[in-house]
Amino acid sequence: MVKSDKYYQSFFENESSESNVIVPVRDIKGLTDTRGEENRSWWDHATLRAGKLSVTRFNSFGEKLKETNLEEFRQWFISDNFPLMKLVYYKEFNEYYVETDGNHRTVWAKLIDAEFIKAKVVNCRLNIQKFKEINRKEQQKLNNFIIIEKLKIDFEKYIQRYGFSINYGYIIYKGERLMLCYPPKLYYSNDQVVEFFKTYIREVKSNLRDLENEYHKLKKIPRILRSIYIILAMQIPRKRDTFITLSILIKKGWNII
């Protein structure tokens, strides 16, 4: 599979460069972001089903292969007349990635099972402090995600008492969207995201309790006057959303003890 080095770029720094380095093709793991497509196979790139390789450029190497035999073509990748390409090398992971020019040649080297390729190599060193900080942030994101998912499970159990369910972040009753119950966007890397989510859920629960209380008040009013009561209640700004939702629920036959 073709990989991306975006993650490595966050905690590696350029250290030195070397020309005419003979690089094992098996250790080249990815292309530039403009040409390669992460988690797609090299074969998908070779058949142009993935990535953004130039058809003309790619086919030009196929024409070169026709002019010689397979073994000579493989040797061309380390010959003196091979146009130098540029790779970046992450030593701690022993992985090379195309930095600029060389995407099409790399795919061809993979396709014909060439053993080596000649390149200018930019050596990168691991910045331990950056690496630790990024790992800390990633762990924090994971922890926040787990906590929030547990809170979602608890909230979904809570709304079952109303006969409601959740679909794509909305509280649903008999196919009708009632209200948004989760924030549209959560930034798990934010230190305050869990508290933000808890506060949001508390507000939604408060709205549900208001809905329940108004429902029980409405049930005590004679049926013939209920429509008038709802219309009048909608004129009160702080009650408007509650009674719009309540009118929808009544039409859907909602009943809560």
RATATA-V695790 format. One record per helix or strand of 2 or more residues. SS is the DSSP state (H for helix, E for strand). FROM is the first residue (numbers start at 1). TO is the last residue. If there is no record, write none. Layout:
ss = <SS | SS>
from = <FROM | FROM>
to = <TO | TO>
This chain:
ss = <H | E | H | E | H | H | H | E | H | E | H | E | H | E | E | E | H | H | H>
from = <6 | 12 | 25 | 28 | 42 | 55 | 70 | 85 | 91 | 95 | 103 | 116 | 128 | 165 | 170 | 176 | 193 | 223 | 237>
to = <9 | 24 | 27 | 30 | 46 | 66 | 76 | 90 | 93 | 98 | 111 | 126 | 162 | 167 | 173 | 180 | 219 | 233 | 251>
